[in-house]
Amino acid sequence: MKGLQEIKSEIDQLVSSNGKTELEVVDALHKYYFNKAVTAEIKLYKKKKKKVAQITKDLKISHRRFYKILEDKKVEFTKYNKSKEEENEQKY
């Protein structure tokens, strides 16, 4: 519980200095640490040391959200789009 009390006191300090609400401060911290984790995972993805399935499982996000993040950060990736015509051709 000592750790939680320290975190609470730091959040209170930030609230008093920034003039934001506690939820805004917590949300900003969440975004910061999430972006930090995503950046580290993208580095591993670029080096081909981790696959998308492993990354999305670690970050607890969907594949589509991860691909959207890659698009936003302009990282190259392979899209696998199969149309219905291609699926029918493979059956025959």
Biopython code that builds the backbone (N, CA, C, O; Angstrom):
import numpy as np
from Bio.PDB.StructureBuilder import StructureBuilder

atoms = [
    (1, "MET", "N", (0.807, -1.199, 0.000)),
    (1, "MET", "CA", (0.000, 0.000, 0.000)),
    (1, "MET", "C", (0.849, 1.262, 0.000)),
    (1, "MET", "O", (0.386, 2.337, -0.379)),
    (2, "LYS", "N", (2.081, 1.117, 0.424)),
    (2, "LYS", "CA", (2.955, 2.282, 0.466)),
    (2, "LYS", "C", (3.185, 2.830, -0.938)),
    (2, "LYS", "O", (3.243, 4.045, -1.127)),
    (3, "GLY", "N", (3.316, 1.950, -1.915)),
    (3, "GLY", "CA", (3.519, 2.378, -3.288)),
    (3, "GLY", "C", (2.325, 3.130, -3.840)),
    (3, "GLY", "O", (2.490, 4.112, -4.565)),
    (4, "LEU", "N", (1.125, 2.682, -3.506)),
    (4, "LEU", "CA", (-0.081, 3.368, -3.964)),
    (4, "LEU", "C", (-0.209, 4.753, -3.346)),
    (4, "LEU", "O", (-0.674, 5.691, -3.994)),
    (5, "GLN", "N", (0.204, 4.875, -2.099)),
    (5, "GLN", "CA", (0.145, 6.180, -1.441)),
    (5, "GLN", "C", (1.111, 7.153, -2.104)),
    (5, "GLN", "O", (0.805, 8.336, -2.251)),
    (6, "GLU", "N", (2.270, 6.657, -2.500)),
    (6, "GLU", "CA", (3.248, 7.512, -3.195)),
    (6, "GLU", "C", (2.705, 7.958, -4.544)),
    (6, "GLU", "O", (2.858, 9.119, -4.925)),
    (7, "ILE", "N", (2.077, 7.045, -5.262)),
    (7, "ILE", "CA", (1.509, 7.382, -6.566)),
    (7, "ILE", "C", (0.396, 8.414, -6.396)),
    (7, "ILE", "O", (0.315, 9.385, -7.149)),
    (8, "LYS", "N", (-0.453, 8.193, -5.406)),
    (8, "LYS", "CA", (-1.547, 9.130, -5.140)),
    (8, "LYS", "C", (-1.011, 10.513, -4.803)),
    (8, "LYS", "O", (-1.557, 11.513, -5.270)),
    (9, "SER", "N", (0.044, 10.591, -4.005)),
    (9, "SER", "CA", (0.608, 11.896, -3.650)),
    (9, "SER", "C", (1.226, 12.580, -4.871)),
    (9, "SER", "O", (1.136, 13.801, -5.005)),
    (10, "GLU", "N", (1.849, 11.809, -5.756)),
    (10, "GLU", "CA", (2.421, 12.397, -6.968)),
    (10, "GLU", "C", (1.330, 12.904, -7.895)),
    (10, "GLU", "O", (1.475, 13.965, -8.504)),
    (11, "ILE", "N", (0.237, 12.157, -8.009)),
    (11, "ILE", "CA", (-0.878, 12.605, -8.838)),
    (11, "ILE", "C", (-1.475, 13.881, -8.261)),
    (11, "ILE", "O", (-1.798, 14.806, -9.007)),
    (12, "ASP", "N", (-1.623, 13.940, -6.945)),
    (12, "ASP", "CA", (-2.139, 15.157, -6.302)),
    (12, "ASP", "C", (-1.227, 16.349, -6.551)),
    (12, "ASP", "O", (-1.695, 17.471, -6.745)),
    (13, "GLN", "N", (0.079, 16.098, -6.544)),
    (13, "GLN", "CA", (1.047, 17.159, -6.818)),
    (13, "GLN", "C", (0.879, 17.676, -8.247)),
    (13, "GLN", "O", (0.880, 18.885, -8.477)),
    (14, "LEU", "N", (0.734, 16.756, -9.210)),
    (14, "LEU", "CA", (0.545, 17.148, -10.600)),
    (14, "LEU", "C", (-0.768, 17.898, -10.798)),
    (14, "LEU", "O", (-0.835, 18.850, -11.576)),
    (15, "VAL", "N", (-1.795, 17.472, -10.100)),
    (15, "VAL", "CA", (-3.095, 18.136, -10.205)),
    (15, "VAL", "C", (-2.995, 19.575, -9.717)),
    (15, "VAL", "O", (-3.528, 20.490, -10.344)),
    (16, "SER", "N", (-2.318, 19.767, -8.608)),
    (16, "SER", "CA", (-2.214, 21.119, -8.063)),
    (16, "SER", "C", (-1.321, 22.016, -8.922)),
    (16, "SER", "O", (-1.564, 23.220, -9.010)),
    (17, "SER", "N", (-0.292, 21.450, -9.554)),
    (17, "SER", "CA", (0.614, 22.276, -10.352)),
    (17, "SER", "C", (0.080, 22.552, -11.757)),
    (17, "SER", "O", (0.329, 23.627, -12.302)),
    (18, "ASN", "N", (-0.645, 21.609, -12.354)),
    (18, "ASN", "CA", (-1.118, 21.777, -13.723)),
    (18, "ASN", "C", (-2.519, 22.346, -13.821)),
    (18, "ASN", "O", (-2.883, 22.914, -14.851)),
    (19, "GLY", "N", (-3.301, 22.206, -12.787)),
    (19, "GLY", "CA", (-4.669, 22.691, -12.842)),
    (19, "GLY", "C", (-5.595, 21.745, -13.587)),
    (19, "GLY", "O", (-6.689, 22.139, -13.992)),
    (20, "LYS", "N", (-5.167, 20.488, -13.774)),
    (20, "LYS", "CA", (-6.009, 19.490, -14.428)),
    (20, "LYS", "C", (-6.660, 18.617, -13.369)),
    (20, "LYS", "O", (-6.267, 18.628, -12.202)),
    (21, "THR", "N", (-7.663, 17.862, -13.798)),
    (21, "THR", "CA", (-8.298, 16.941, -12.862)),
    (21, "THR", "C", (-7.452, 15.682, -12.735)),
    (21, "THR", "O", (-6.549, 15.442, -13.537)),
    (22, "GLU", "N", (-7.753, 14.889, -11.728)),
    (22, "GLU", "CA", (-6.987, 13.659, -11.496)),
    (22, "GLU", "C", (-7.142, 12.692, -12.664)),
    (22, "GLU", "O", (-6.179, 12.036, -13.061)),
    (23, "LEU", "N", (-8.345, 12.604, -13.214)),
    (23, "LEU", "CA", (-8.577, 11.694, -14.334)),
    (23, "LEU", "C", (-7.803, 12.115, -15.583)),
    (23, "LEU", "O", (-7.321, 11.265, -16.332)),
    (24, "GLU", "N", (-7.685, 13.409, -15.806)),
    (24, "GLU", "CA", (-6.920, 13.895, -16.946)),
    (24, "GLU", "C", (-5.441, 13.548, -16.797)),
    (24, "GLU", "O", (-4.779, 13.183, -17.769)),
    (25, "VAL", "N", (-4.934, 13.665, -15.586)),
    (25, "VAL", "CA", (-3.535, 13.334, -15.328)),
    (25, "VAL", "C", (-3.292, 11.838, -15.529)),
    (25, "VAL", "O", (-2.307, 11.441, -16.151)),
    (26, "VAL", "N", (-4.199, 11.011, -14.999)),
    (26, "VAL", "CA", (-4.060, 9.559, -15.148)),
    (26, "VAL", "C", (-4.162, 9.169, -16.616)),
    (26, "VAL", "O", (-3.420, 8.301, -17.076)),
    (27, "ASP", "N", (-5.073, 9.799, -17.359)),
    (27, "ASP", "CA", (-5.229, 9.511, -18.785)),
    (27, "ASP", "C", (-3.967, 9.893, -19.556)),
    (27, "ASP", "O", (-3.532, 9.156, -20.441)),
    (28, "ALA", "N", (-3.384, 11.036, -19.224)),
    (28, "ALA", "CA", (-2.154, 11.473, -19.884)),
    (28, "ALA", "C", (-1.002, 10.511, -19.590)),
    (28, "ALA", "O", (-0.205, 10.205, -20.477)),
    (29, "LEU", "N", (-0.914, 10.039, -18.352)),
    (29, "LEU", "CA", (0.125, 9.068, -17.999)),
    (29, "LEU", "C", (-0.085, 7.745, -18.726)),
    (29, "LEU", "O", (0.874, 7.120, -19.180)),
    (30, "HIS", "N", (-1.336, 7.322, -18.835)),
    (30, "HIS", "CA", (-1.640, 6.087, -19.553)),
    (30, "HIS", "C", (-1.225, 6.193, -21.020)),
    (30, "HIS", "O", (-0.608, 5.272, -21.554)),
    (31, "LYS", "N", (-1.555, 7.300, -21.669)),
    (31, "LYS", "CA", (-1.178, 7.513, -23.077)),
    (31, "LYS", "C", (0.338, 7.506, -23.233)),
    (31, "LYS", "O", (0.865, 6.905, -24.169)),
    (32, "TYR", "N", (1.039, 8.171, -22.321)),
    (32, "TYR", "CA", (2.494, 8.248, -22.391)),
    (32, "TYR", "C", (3.126, 6.867, -22.317)),
    (32, "TYR", "O", (3.966, 6.516, -23.146)),
    (33, "TYR", "N", (2.719, 6.079, -21.317)),
    (33, "TYR", "CA", (3.324, 4.758, -21.147)),
    (33, "TYR", "C", (2.878, 3.772, -22.218)),
    (33, "TYR", "O", (3.637, 2.871, -22.576)),
    (34, "PHE", "N", (1.658, 3.924, -22.739)),
    (34, "PHE", "CA", (1.206, 3.066, -23.837)),
    (34, "PHE", "C", (2.021, 3.357, -25.092)),
    (34, "PHE", "O", (2.466, 2.430, -25.768)),
    (35, "ASN", "N", (2.222, 4.639, -25.410)),
    (35, "ASN", "CA", (3.018, 5.002, -26.581)),
    (35, "ASN", "C", (4.462, 4.530, -26.442)),
    (35, "ASN", "O", (5.085, 4.122, -27.422)),
    (36, "LYS", "N", (4.980, 4.586, -25.237)),
    (36, "LYS", "CA", (6.333, 4.116, -24.982)),
    (36, "LYS", "C", (6.433, 2.615, -25.239)),
    (36, "LYS", "O", (7.398, 2.154, -25.848)),
    (37, "ALA", "N", (5.446, 1.851, -24.780)),
    (37, "ALA", "CA", (5.426, 0.401, -24.996)),
    (37, "ALA", "C", (5.250, 0.071, -26.473)),
    (37, "ALA", "O", (5.882, -0.856, -26.980)),
    (38, "VAL", "N", (4.403, 0.817, -27.161)),
    (38, "VAL", "CA", (4.172, 0.581, -28.587)),
    (38, "VAL", "C", (5.451, 0.846, -29.377)),
    (38, "VAL", "O", (5.788, 0.083, -30.283)),
    (39, "THR", "N", (6.150, 1.897, -29.049)),
    (39, "THR", "CA", (7.398, 2.225, -29.748)),
    (39, "THR", "C", (8.427, 1.119, -29.577)),
    (39, "THR", "O", (9.121, 0.766, -30.530)),
    (40, "ALA", "N", (8.532, 0.577, -28.390)),
    (40, "ALA", "CA", (9.469, -0.528, -28.144)),
    (40, "ALA", "C", (9.076, -1.760, -28.938)),
    (40, "ALA", "O", (9.942, -2.448, -29.478)),
    (41, "GLU", "N", (7.775, -2.051, -29.019)),
    (41, "GLU", "CA", (7.310, -3.221, -29.767)),
    (41, "GLU", "C", (7.514, -3.034, -31.263)),
    (41, "GLU", "O", (7.823, -3.993, -31.970)),
    (42, "ILE", "N", (7.346, -1.805, -31.755)),
    (42, "ILE", "CA", (7.543, -1.540, -33.186)),
    (42, "ILE", "C", (9.007, -1.745, -33.570)),
    (42, "ILE", "O", (9.301, -2.229, -34.662)),
    (43, "LYS", "N", (9.909, -1.383, -32.689)),
    (43, "LYS", "CA", (11.335, -1.618, -32.958)),
    (43, "LYS", "C", (11.604, -3.107, -33.133)),
    (43, "LYS", "O", (12.347, -3.504, -34.031)),
    (44, "LEU", "N", (11.002, -3.934, -32.277)),
    (44, "LEU", "CA", (11.167, -5.382, -32.399)),
    (44, "LEU", "C", (10.492, -5.906, -33.658)),
    (44, "LEU", "O", (10.988, -6.842, -34.285)),
    (45, "TYR", "N", (9.370, -5.312, -34.029)),
    (45, "TYR", "CA", (8.655, -5.716, -35.245)),
    (45, "TYR", "C", (9.491, -5.415, -36.482)),
    (45, "TYR", "O", (9.557, -6.224, -37.407)),
    (46, "LYS", "N", (10.130, -4.244, -36.492)),
    (46, "LYS", "CA", (10.969, -3.870, -37.637)),
    (46, "LYS", "C", (12.160, -4.811, -37.780)),
    (46, "LYS", "O", (12.570, -5.121, -38.898)),
    (47, "LYS", "N", (12.715, -5.266, -36.669)),
    (47, "LYS", "CA", (13.850, -6.186, -36.697)),
    (47, "LYS", "C", (13.413, -7.629, -36.940)),
    (47, "LYS", "O", (14.246, -8.532, -37.026)),
    (48, "LYS", "N", (12.087, -7.839, -37.050)),
    (48, "LYS", "CA", (11.483, -9.158, -37.269)),
    (48, "LYS", "C", (11.787, -10.132, -36.138)),
    (48, "LYS", "O", (11.961, -11.330, -36.362)),
    (49, "LYS", "N", (11.847, -9.603, -34.932)),
    (49, "LYS", "CA", (12.051, -10.445, -33.757)),
    (49, "LYS", "C", (10.731, -10.812, -33.094)),
    (49, "LYS", "O", (10.669, -11.760, -32.312)),
    (50, "LYS", "N", (9.675, -10.062, -33.405)),
    (50, "LYS", "CA", (8.351, -10.342, -32.858)),
    (50, "LYS", "C", (7.317, -10.265, -33.962)),
    (50, "LYS", "O", (7.419, -9.446, -34.874)),
    (51, "LYS", "N", (6.327, -11.126, -33.866)),
    (51, "LYS", "CA", (5.237, -11.122, -34.830)),
    (51, "LYS", "C", (4.078, -10.305, -34.285)),
    (51, "LYS", "O", (4.011, -9.998, -33.095)),
    (52, "VAL", "N", (3.165, -9.962, -35.188)),
    (52, "VAL", "CA", (2.022, -9.134, -34.817)),
    (52, "VAL", "C", (1.189, -9.810, -33.737)),
    (52, "VAL", "O", (0.728, -9.146, -32.809)),
    (53, "ALA", "N", (0.992, -11.102, -33.842)),
    (53, "ALA", "CA", (0.179, -11.819, -32.859)),
    (53, "ALA", "C", (0.775, -11.708, -31.460)),
    (53, "ALA", "O", (0.040, -11.535, -30.487)),
    (54, "GLN", "N", (2.078, -11.804, -31.349)),
    (54, "GLN", "CA", (2.733, -11.686, -30.047)),
    (54, "GLN", "C", (2.622, -10.263, -29.505)),
    (54, "GLN", "O", (2.387, -10.057, -28.315)),
    (55, "ILE", "N", (2.791, -9.297, -30.385)),
    (55, "ILE", "CA", (2.741, -7.892, -29.970)),
    (55, "ILE", "C", (1.347, -7.524, -29.483)),
    (55, "ILE", "O", (1.194, -6.901, -28.433)),
    (56, "THR", "N", (0.330, -7.910, -30.248)),
    (56, "THR", "CA", (-1.035, -7.567, -29.855)),
    (56, "THR", "C", (-1.440, -8.270, -28.569)),
    (56, "THR", "O", (-2.223, -7.733, -27.785)),
    (57, "LYS", "N", (-0.919, -9.451, -28.353)),
    (57, "LYS", "CA", (-1.207, -10.156, -27.105)),
    (57, "LYS", "C", (-0.548, -9.446, -25.927)),
    (57, "LYS", "O", (-1.160, -9.302, -24.868)),
    (58, "ASP", "N", (0.691, -9.003, -26.103)),
    (58, "ASP", "CA", (1.403, -8.299, -25.033)),
    (58, "ASP", "C", (0.766, -6.949, -24.707)),
    (58, "ASP", "O", (0.634, -6.580, -23.540)),
    (59, "LEU", "N", (0.371, -6.215, -25.757)),
    (59, "LEU", "CA", (-0.210, -4.888, -25.557)),
    (59, "LEU", "C", (-1.707, -4.926, -25.258)),
    (59, "LEU", "O", (-2.299, -3.920, -24.867)),
    (60, "LYS", "N", (-2.309, -6.099, -25.446)),
    (60, "LYS", "CA", (-3.752, -6.289, -25.225)),
    (60, "LYS", "C", (-4.579, -5.360, -26.106)),
    (60, "LYS", "O", (-5.488, -4.676, -25.637)),
    (61, "ILE", "N", (-4.237, -5.354, -27.413)),
    (61, "ILE", "CA", (-4.982, -4.586, -28.396)),
    (61, "ILE", "C", (-5.315, -5.509, -29.565)),
    (61, "ILE", "O", (-4.794, -6.621, -29.652)),
    (62, "SER", "N", (-6.179, -5.049, -30.455)),
    (62, "SER", "CA", (-6.554, -5.850, -31.612)),
    (62, "SER", "C", (-5.520, -5.693, -32.729)),
    (62, "SER", "O", (-4.718, -4.760, -32.734)),
    (63, "HIS", "N", (-5.566, -6.623, -33.660)),
    (63, "HIS", "CA", (-4.651, -6.561, -34.804)),
    (63, "HIS", "C", (-4.916, -5.313, -35.630)),
    (63, "HIS", "O", (-3.991, -4.640, -36.086)),
    (64, "ARG", "N", (-6.188, -5.021, -35.811)),
    (64, "ARG", "CA", (-6.548, -3.844, -36.619)),
    (64, "ARG", "C", (-6.017, -2.560, -35.990)),
    (64, "ARG", "O", (-5.542, -1.673, -36.699)),
    (65, "ARG", "N", (-6.093, -2.458, -34.694)),
    (65, "ARG", "CA", (-5.589, -1.252, -34.022)),
    (65, "ARG", "C", (-4.072, -1.148, -34.184)),
    (65, "ARG", "O", (-3.541, -0.056, -34.380)),
    (66, "PHE", "N", (-3.372, -2.294, -34.101)),
    (66, "PHE", "CA", (-1.921, -2.261, -34.272)),
    (66, "PHE", "C", (-1.553, -1.844, -35.692)),
    (66, "PHE", "O", (-0.626, -1.057, -35.886)),
    (67, "TYR", "N", (-2.278, -2.370, -36.693)),
    (67, "TYR", "CA", (-1.996, -1.971, -38.072)),
    (67, "TYR", "C", (-2.294, -0.489, -38.289)),
    (67, "TYR", "O", (-1.595, 0.172, -39.057)),
    (68, "LYS", "N", (-3.316, 0.037, -37.629)),
    (68, "LYS", "CA", (-3.623, 1.465, -37.723)),
    (68, "LYS", "C", (-2.488, 2.288, -37.116)),
    (68, "LYS", "O", (-2.124, 3.332, -37.656)),
    (69, "ILE", "N", (-1.933, 1.830, -36.009)),
    (69, "ILE", "CA", (-0.794, 2.518, -35.388)),
    (69, "ILE", "C", (0.399, 2.501, -36.332)),
    (69, "ILE", "O", (1.108, 3.499, -36.463)),
    (70, "LEU", "N", (0.622, 1.356, -36.997)),
    (70, "LEU", "CA", (1.720, 1.275, -37.958)),
    (70, "LEU", "C", (1.511, 2.249, -39.108)),
    (70, "LEU", "O", (2.464, 2.887, -39.556)),
    (71, "GLU", "N", (0.277, 2.373, -39.593)),
    (71, "GLU", "CA", (-0.011, 3.333, -40.662)),
    (71, "GLU", "C", (0.255, 4.757, -40.201)),
    (71, "GLU", "O", (0.848, 5.553, -40.929)),
    (72, "ASP", "N", (-0.183, 5.075, -38.992)),
    (72, "ASP", "CA", (0.000, 6.424, -38.464)),
    (72, "ASP", "C", (1.474, 6.774, -38.300)),
    (72, "ASP", "O", (1.873, 7.919, -38.514)),
    (73, "LYS", "N", (2.283, 5.784, -37.919)),
    (73, "LYS", "CA", (3.713, 6.014, -37.721)),
    (73, "LYS", "C", (4.520, 5.779, -38.999)),
    (73, "LYS", "O", (5.748, 5.866, -38.993)),
    (74, "LYS", "N", (3.809, 5.477, -40.100)),
    (74, "LYS", "CA", (4.400, 5.282, -41.427)),
    (74, "LYS", "C", (5.457, 4.182, -41.440)),
    (74, "LYS", "O", (6.549, 4.348, -41.981)),
    (75, "VAL", "N", (5.098, 3.053, -40.827)),
    (75, "VAL", "CA", (5.953, 1.871, -40.814)),
    (75, "VAL", "C", (5.430, 0.926, -41.881)),
    (75, "VAL", "O", (4.225, 0.689, -41.971)),
    (76, "GLU", "N", (6.338, 0.384, -42.695)),
    (76, "GLU", "CA", (5.922, -0.522, -43.758)),
    (76, "GLU", "C", (5.510, -1.870, -43.187)),
    (76, "GLU", "O", (6.146, -2.405, -42.279)),
    (77, "PHE", "N", (4.422, -2.406, -43.746)),
    (77, "PHE", "CA", (3.964, -3.730, -43.372)),
    (77, "PHE", "C", (3.223, -4.324, -44.559)),
    (77, "PHE", "O", (2.844, -3.609, -45.487)),
    (78, "THR", "N", (3.021, -5.618, -44.525)),
    (78, "THR", "CA", (2.359, -6.314, -45.616)),
    (78, "THR", "C", (0.886, -6.486, -45.284)),
    (78, "THR", "O", (0.522, -6.952, -44.205)),
    (79, "LYS", "N", (0.048, -6.098, -46.243)),
    (79, "LYS", "CA", (-1.385, -6.291, -46.072)),
    (79, "LYS", "C", (-1.783, -7.559, -46.810)),
    (79, "LYS", "O", (-1.356, -7.795, -47.940)),
    (80, "TYR", "N", (-2.596, -8.362, -46.165)),
    (80, "TYR", "CA", (-3.086, -9.581, -46.776)),
    (80, "TYR", "C", (-4.575, -9.419, -47.034)),
    (80, "TYR", "O", (-5.405, -9.719, -46.176)),
    (81, "ASN", "N", (-4.897, -8.941, -48.220)),
    (81, "ASN", "CA", (-6.300, -8.751, -48.591)),
    (81, "ASN", "C", (-6.676, -9.800, -49.622)),
    (81, "ASN", "O", (-6.093, -9.854, -50.705)),
    (82, "LYS", "N", (-7.631, -10.614, -49.290)),
    (82, "LYS", "CA", (-8.133, -11.594, -50.236)),
    (82, "LYS", "C", (-9.550, -11.196, -50.606)),
    (82, "LYS", "O", (-10.426, -11.048, -49.754)),
    (83, "SER", "N", (-9.743, -11.030, -51.902)),
    (83, "SER", "CA", (-11.098, -10.734, -52.340)),
    (83, "SER", "C", (-11.848, -12.044, -52.544)),
    (83, "SER", "O", (-11.252, -13.120, -52.522)),
    (84, "LYS", "N", (-13.141, -11.945, -52.739)),
    (84, "LYS", "CA", (-13.949, -13.145, -52.926)),
    (84, "LYS", "C", (-13.585, -13.854, -54.228)),
    (84, "LYS", "O", (-13.685, -15.078, -54.314)),
    (85, "GLU", "N", (-13.171, -13.105, -55.226)),
    (85, "GLU", "CA", (-12.783, -13.708, -56.509)),
    (85, "GLU", "C", (-11.553, -14.597, -56.348)),
    (85, "GLU", "O", (-11.498, -15.692, -56.906)),
    (86, "GLU", "N", (-10.582, -14.132, -55.597)),
    (86, "GLU", "CA", (-9.365, -14.927, -55.386)),
    (86, "GLU", "C", (-9.670, -16.198, -54.610)),
    (86, "GLU", "O", (-9.066, -17.240, -54.865)),
    (87, "GLU", "N", (-10.595, -16.124, -53.672)),
    (87, "GLU", "CA", (-10.952, -17.292, -52.890)),
    (87, "GLU", "C", (-11.644, -18.333, -53.779)),
    (87, "GLU", "O", (-11.409, -19.533, -53.638)),
    (88, "ASN", "N", (-12.493, -17.864, -54.691)),
    (88, "ASN", "CA", (-13.177, -18.788, -55.603)),
    (88, "ASN", "C", (-12.196, -19.437, -56.563)),
    (88, "ASN", "O", (-12.353, -20.609, -56.907)),
    (89, "GLU", "N", (-11.187, -18.693, -57.001)),
    (89, "GLU", "CA", (-10.189, -19.252, -57.920)),
    (89, "GLU", "C", (-9.366, -20.342, -57.236)),
    (89, "GLU", "O", (-8.990, -21.321, -57.881)),
    (90, "GLN", "N", (-9.089, -20.196, -55.981)),
    (90, "GLN", "CA", (-8.293, -21.181, -55.274)),
    (90, "GLN", "C", (-9.068, -22.464, -55.041)),
    (90, "GLN", "O", (-8.458, -23.524, -54.903)),
    (91, "LYS", "N", (-10.396, -22.403, -54.993)),
    (91, "LYS", "CA", (-11.204, -23.591, -54.768)),
    (91, "LYS", "C", (-11.168, -24.514, -55.973)),
    (91, "LYS", "O", (-11.245, -25.732, -55.815)),
    (92, "TYR", "N", (-11.054, -23.956, -57.179)),
    (92, "TYR", "CA", (-11.092, -24.771, -58.406)),
    (92, "TYR", "C", (-9.775, -25.266, -58.768)),
    (92, "TYR", "O", (-9.632, -25.966, -59.771)),
]
sb = StructureBuilder()
sb.init_structure("model")
sb.init_model(0)
sb.init_chain("A")
sb.init_seg("    ")
for serial, (resi, resn, name, xyz) in enumerate(atoms, 1):
    if name == "N":
        sb.init_residue(resn, " ", resi, " ")
    sb.init_atom(name, np.array(xyz, "f"), 0.0, 1.0, " ", f" {name:<3s}", serial, name[0])
structure = sb.get_structure()
